[in-house]
Amino acid sequence: MTQVPNSTPVTWPYKIIDLRNNLISRIQQINFQNVNVSEILLQGNIINNIEDGAFFNLKNDLRKLDLSNNSLTFLPSELGRVNQLEFLDLRGNPIFSTGFNDTIMRQMGDYMRTFYFGHEQLDHWPISIRHFQQLRKLELNGGVMSELPISAFDGFEWTLRELTIRNTKLISVPIALQYVHSVEVFHFDDNIIVGDAGILAPAFAGMVSTTRILTLENDGLTDFPDILLTLRELQNLSLARNRLEFVSDASVQKIASTKLTILKLENCDLDRIPGALSQLTSLNDLDLSHNRIYTIERNDLLQLNQLRHLTLNSNDVGYISNSSFQGLTALRKLELANTRLTLVPEAIRNIPNLEELDLTNTDALIECNCERMIWLYQHLKALRDLHKNLTIYGECETITEGIENYAWTRVCDYCITC
């Protein structure tokens, strides 16, 4: 669509208008006269103008407005007239810092809770954000500035709970972050210039007792940053898409005393499962997908007796020792999709409470024949006798049939007497 459809003056039962991914270029004064909604989604259009009065009929009702990935070059004055707007997404619009009019930002400030902005050419931090003194969630996505001003988070340093900074040219974690005292979730991703030296300890001074979730993805890191030693409440950590290559005991020791339950080391160029991870005895969820791991040995993953979900998808795994996975008594889900495995790993017999096994693959399918599958049938039957169930995803290579179905039906028909 190239314009907002006309609405008729009838009883309006809907709360959301979704016009995403069209070719709308302008929001006119007449567009929303006969509607009563709290949420309008307009992302992915080519909007470059919002007329005065466009949201007049909604000024007391509109709470969420998504204008991301449009063509706005300045903050529309009409937004300042929406009395209770709580969520505004302006990411991907070429609005420079001068386009965030101070008066309009102040008018929106009383109710704004979530604000997203940024584009690939943004060169200065808009200081008018200081008017959002009830802000809970803030995202900067895109920018060419190398640093943020020390006053970047003034005005909402005690209210901010979730902060995202990604796709920038920053050379370090902003030192202004030290004045933020209530952030529980911090995403600092795809800031590829930062590197190990850019994870500045002083920047985290105000967050050491509040941060539960931290992602430092694709930031040019080669090691676990020292700042992890101080984040006492950390529960969820992602260092995905960094070239860690090797994870030492000293690296893991930095998070061994935290409350960490989720660790993501996806696409970190690891060629084996780091033995040091055995120190993280409280882990529930471990993601090692998209690495170069080619074997799983007996001593891998020792002592992780709280682990419930293990992801090893898209590795070069071709061999799993039959004595692997010992002690993983809490494991419920094991993902081994898109590996080089051609056999169902017999080591799953060491996982007494496994409920899901993912062996889906588009290339190396699993060999299904009597010699290879009798043990699997016997294992599945033993589980069923204990009132347990294991679901296996994946296909056989030699016959068009699922692995689990083959084990239950073909083995009894052709291999043994059941």
C-alpha positions in Angstrom: 0.0 0.0 0.0 1.2 3.5 -0.7 -1.2 5.2 1.7 -3.1 4.5 4.9 -6.5 3.0 4.1 -9.5 5.1 4.9 -11.4 4.2 8.0 -15.2 4.4 8.4 -16.9 6.1 11.4 -18.2 2.9 13.0 -17.6 1.3 16.4 -13.9 0.4 16.4 -13.2 -2.9 18.3 -9.4 -3.1 17.5 -6.5 -2.0 19.6 -3.6 -2.4 17.1 -3.1 -1.1 13.5 -0.4 -3.0 11.7 0.8 -1.4 8.4 4.3 -2.7 8.5 6.4 -3.2 5.3 4.4 -1.2 2.8 5.2 1.8 0.7 3.5 4.5 2.7 5.3 7.8 2.5 3.1 10.2 4.5 0.8 10.1 7.4 -2.0 12.5 6.8 -4.3 14.4 9.1 -7.3 12.4 8.0 -5.8 8.9 8.3 -6.7 8.0 11.9 -9.8 10.1 12.5 -12.2 7.3 13.0 -10.1 4.8 14.9 -9.4 4.2 18.6 -6.2 2.2 19.1 -3.4 2.1 21.6 -0.7 0.7 19.2 0.3 1.6 15.6 3.0 -0.3 13.7 4.4 1.5 10.7 8.0 0.1 10.5 9.5 -0.7 7.1 7.7 2.0 5.1 9.2 5.1 3.4 7.5 7.7 5.6 9.1 11.1 5.5 6.3 13.3 6.8 3.7 13.1 9.5 1.3 16.0 9.3 0.2 18.1 12.2 -3.0 16.6 13.7 -2.4 13.1 12.3 -2.8 11.6 15.8 -5.2 14.2 17.2 -8.0 11.6 17.7 -5.6 9.3 19.4 -3.7 11.8 21.6 -5.1 10.3 24.8 -5.1 6.6 23.8 -1.9 5.9 21.7 0.7 4.2 23.9 3.0 2.5 21.3 4.2 3.8 18.0 6.8 2.0 15.8 8.2 4.1 13.0 11.5 2.2 12.6 13.2 1.9 9.2 11.4 4.8 7.5 12.8 8.0 6.0 12.1 10.6 8.7 14.9 13.2 9.0 13.5 15.0 12.1 11.2 14.3 15.0 7.6 15.1 13.9 6.0 17.8 16.1 2.8 15.8 16.2 4.5 13.3 18.6 4.7 16.0 21.2 0.9 16.2 21.2 0.3 12.6 22.0 -0.2 12.8 25.7 0.6 9.3 27.0 3.0 7.8 24.4 5.1 5.2 26.3 6.9 3.4 23.5 8.6 5.0 20.5 10.8 3.3 18.0 12.8 5.5 15.5 15.6 3.1 14.6 16.8 3.2 11.0 15.5 6.7 10.3 18.2 9.2 9.2 17.5 11.6 12.1 20.7 13.4 13.3 21.1 14.8 16.8 19.7 18.2 15.8 16.5 16.5 14.6 15.5 15.5 18.1 13.8 18.8 18.9 14.2 19.7 22.6 10.7 21.0 23.0 9.1 17.9 21.4 11.3 15.6 23.5 10.3 17.5 26.7 6.6 17.2 25.8 6.9 13.4 25.4 9.1 13.1 28.5 6.5 12.5 31.2 5.3 9.2 29.9 8.1 7.8 27.7 9.2 4.4 29.0 10.8 2.8 25.9 12.8 4.7 23.3 14.8 3.2 20.4 16.8 5.3 17.9 19.9 5.4 15.8 21.1 5.0 12.2 24.4 4.2 10.5 25.4 7.9 10.0 24.4 9.3 13.4 27.4 11.3 14.6 26.3 12.9 17.9 24.4 11.8 20.9 21.1 13.8 21.2 21.2 15.5 24.6 17.4 16.1 24.5 17.0 12.5 25.7 17.5 13.9 29.2 13.8 14.8 29.2 12.8 11.1 29.4 13.0 11.0 33.2 10.8 7.9 33.4 12.7 5.9 30.9 13.0 2.1 31.5 14.4 0.8 28.1 16.8 2.6 25.8 18.4 1.3 22.6 21.0 3.0 20.4 21.3 1.1 17.1 23.8 2.5 14.7 26.2 5.5 14.8 29.6 6.7 13.8 30.6 8.5 17.0 33.6 7.0 18.8 32.4 7.9 22.3 29.4 9.1 24.2 29.3 12.3 26.3 29.7 11.8 30.1 26.1 13.1 30.5 24.5 10.7 28.1 22.3 9.1 30.6 21.5 12.1 32.7 17.8 12.4 33.7 17.1 8.7 33.8 20.1 7.2 35.6 17.9 5.8 38.4 15.0 4.6 36.3 16.8 2.8 33.4 16.5 -1.0 33.6 17.5 -2.2 30.1 20.1 -0.6 27.8 21.1 -1.7 24.3 24.0 -0.2 22.3 24.8 -2.0 19.1 26.3 -1.4 15.6 28.4 1.6 16.5 31.9 2.8 16.0 32.5 3.2 19.8 36.0 2.4 20.9 34.9 1.4 24.4 32.0 0.8 26.7 30.8 4.4 27.5 32.3 5.7 30.7 29.0 7.5 31.2 27.5 4.2 32.1 29.1 4.4 35.6 26.3 6.9 36.6 23.5 4.4 35.7 22.5 2.6 38.9 19.6 0.3 38.1 20.4 -1.4 34.8 19.5 -5.1 34.9 20.0 -5.9 31.2 22.9 -4.6 29.2 23.3 -5.5 25.5 26.5 -4.2 24.0 26.8 -6.0 20.7 28.3 -5.6 17.2 30.6 -2.8 18.3 33.5 -4.3 16.5 36.2 -1.7 17.2 36.0 -2.1 21.0 38.2 -5.2 21.6 39.5 -6.4 25.0 40.9 -3.0 26.0 37.5 -1.3 25.5 35.7 -3.2 28.2 36.4 -0.6 30.9 35.9 -1.6 34.5 35.0 1.9 35.7 32.1 2.0 33.3 30.4 -0.8 35.2 30.7 0.8 38.6 27.0 1.5 39.0 25.9 -1.9 37.7 27.9 -4.4 39.8 24.9 -5.4 42.0 22.1 -5.0 39.5 23.1 -6.5 36.1 21.5 -10.0 35.6 21.9 -10.2 31.8 25.0 -9.1 29.8 25.7 -9.6 26.1 29.1 -8.6 24.6 28.6 -10.2 21.2 30.8 -9.5 18.2 32.9 -6.8 20.1 36.3 -8.0 18.9 37.0 -9.9 22.2 39.6 -12.6 22.5 39.1 -13.4 26.2 36.6 -13.2 29.0 36.7 -9.6 30.3 38.0 -8.9 33.8 34.8 -7.0 34.6 33.0 -10.3 35.0 34.7 -10.7 38.3 32.7 -7.8 39.8 29.2 -8.6 38.4 27.9 -10.4 41.4 24.3 -10.9 40.2 25.1 -12.0 36.7 22.8 -14.9 35.6 22.9 -14.8 31.8 26.1 -14.1 29.7 26.7 -14.1 26.0 30.1 -13.7 24.4 28.9 -15.0 21.0 30.6 -14.1 17.8 33.9 -13.2 19.4 37.1 -15.0 18.4 37.9 -16.6 21.7 39.5 -19.7 20.2 40.6 -21.0 23.6 38.9 -20.7 26.9 41.3 -21.1 29.8 40.7 -22.0 33.5 41.7 -18.4 34.3 39.0 -17.1 32.0 36.2 -19.2 33.4 37.3 -18.4 36.9 36.1 -14.8 36.3 32.5 -16.1 36.3 32.8 -19.1 38.6 31.6 -17.2 41.6 28.6 -15.6 39.9 25.0 -16.9 39.8 25.4 -17.7 36.1 22.8 -20.1 34.7 23.0 -19.3 31.0 26.2 -19.1 28.9 26.3 -18.5 25.2 29.6 -19.1 23.3 28.1 -19.4 19.9 30.4 -18.9 16.9 33.6 -18.2 19.0 35.9 -20.3 16.8 36.3 -23.0 19.5 37.7 -26.4 18.3 36.8 -28.3 21.4 34.5 -28.1 24.4 36.5 -26.1 27.0 37.3 -28.2 30.0 37.3 -25.2 32.2 33.5 -25.0 31.8 33.3 -27.7 34.4 33.8 -25.0 37.0 30.4 -23.5 36.2 28.4 -26.0 38.2 25.2 -23.9 38.3 24.8 -23.7 34.5 21.3 -24.6 33.2 21.8 -23.6 29.6 25.0 -23.8 27.5 25.2 -22.8 23.8 28.3 -23.9 21.9 26.8 -23.9 18.4 28.5 -22.7 15.2 32.0 -23.5 16.4 34.6 -26.0 15.1 34.2 -28.7 17.7 34.8 -32.1 16.1 34.7 -34.6 19.0 33.0 -35.0 22.4 35.2 -36.9 24.8 34.6 -38.6 28.1 36.0 -35.7 30.2 34.0 -33.0 28.5 31.1 -31.4 30.4 32.0 -33.0 33.7 30.3 -31.7 36.9 27.6 -29.9 35.0 24.9 -31.7 36.9 22.5 -28.7 36.8 22.6 -28.4 33.0 19.2 -28.8 31.3 19.8 -27.6 27.8 23.0 -28.2 25.7 23.3 -26.8 22.2 26.0 -28.1 19.9 24.4 -27.4 16.5 26.4 -26.6 13.4 29.7 -28.0 14.6 32.0 -30.5 12.9 31.2 -33.2 15.5 31.7 -36.6 13.9 32.6 -38.6 16.9 31.1 -38.8 20.4 32.6 -41.2 22.9 30.2 -43.7 24.3 31.3 -42.6 27.8 30.5 -38.9 27.2 27.7 -37.0 28.9 28.3 -38.7 32.2 26.8 -36.9 35.2 24.4 -34.8 33.1 21.5 -36.0 35.2 19.4 -32.8 34.8 19.8 -32.6 31.0 16.5 -32.5 29.2 17.3 -31.2 25.7 20.4 -32.0 23.6 20.8 -30.3 20.2 23.2 -31.8 17.6 21.7 -30.6 14.4 23.8 -30.0 11.3 26.9 -31.9 12.5 28.9 -34.7 10.8 27.2 -37.4 12.9 26.0 -40.4 10.9 25.1 -42.5 13.9 22.8 -41.9 16.8 25.3 -41.4 19.7 25.0 -44.2 22.2 26.3 -41.8 24.8 22.7 -40.6 25.2 22.2 -43.7 27.4 24.3 -41.8 30.0 21.6 -39.0 30.2 18.8 -40.5 32.3 16.3 -37.7 32.0 16.8 -36.6 28.3 13.5 -35.7 26.7 14.5 -34.2 23.3 17.4 -35.1 21.0 17.8 -33.0 17.8 19.8 -34.8 15.0 18.2 -32.9 12.1 20.5 -32.4 9.2 20.3 -31.5 5.5 23.6 -33.3 4.6 24.9 -36.0 6.9 21.8 -38.1 7.6 21.8 -40.9 10.2 22.4 -44.6 9.3 19.3 -46.6 10.1 19.7 -50.4 10.0 19.4 -53.3 12.3 23.0 -53.3 13.4 22.9 -49.6 14.3 19.4 -49.3 15.8 18.6 -52.3 18.0 20.2 -50.6 21.0 18.2 -47.5 20.4 14.9 -49.4 20.4 15.9 -51.1 23.6 16.8 -47.8 25.2 13.6 -46.1 24.2 11.6 -49.1 25.5 13.5 -49.0 28.8 12.6 -45.4 29.1 9.0 -46.0 28.4 8.9 -48.7 31.0 10.1 -46.1 33.5 7.3 -43.8 32.2 9.8 -41.5 30.5 9.7 -40.4 26.8 12.5 -39.3 24.5 11.6 -37.5 21.3 14.2 -37.7 18.5 14.2 -35.3 15.6 16.0 -36.2 12.4 15.8 -38.4 9.3 17.4 -41.7 8.2 19.8 -41.8 5.3 18.9 -45.2 3.9 15.2 -44.9 4.1 12.7 -42.1 4.0 11.7 -42.2 7.6 12.3 -40.4 10.9 14.9 -41.9 13.2 12.6 -42.3 16.1 9.8 -43.9 14.0 12.4 -46.3 12.5 13.5 -47.4 15.9 10.0 -48.1 17.1 8.6 -49.8 14.1 11.2 -51.2 11.7 13.4 -52.7 14.4 10.5 -54.8 15.6 9.4 -55.7 12.1 12.8 -56.7 10.6 15.5 -56.9 13.3 14.3 -58.6 16.5 11.1 -60.1 17.9 9.4 -57.6 20.1 
